[in-house]
Amino acid sequence: MAGEITVLATCIGLYFRYEHSNQSPHHRLSECDLVEVNPVKVSGVPILKHTRVQADSIVENYMSGSPVEEIADNFRIDPEIIRQVLAFAKLQQPQLQL
């Protein structure tokens, strides 16, 4: 649990550093420690580390009405990681209804 809190705090800290950047929200998700960009995986789209799950797919599924547990089951990702990505996305785009 302490490690998860540290990762979330790191993601939140990175948000404040990039808050006024000109990066698109899509690429801002790549600033979260739970997300990586690797040109040989999914054409360089930001994905959750150690997966091929696109980070923005998590947000899109949640915004479409899927609960965290369902997203976690569908993508075989720990629900806490889903919550952390959603929290980071919410910081990136406060207008999101997350």
Secondary structure, DSSP 4 states (H G I P E B T S, - for coil): -HHHHHHHHHHHHHHHHHTT----HHHHGGGSTTEE--TTSGGG--EETTS--BHHHHHHHHHTT--HHHHHHHHT--HHHHHHHHHHHHHH-TTS--
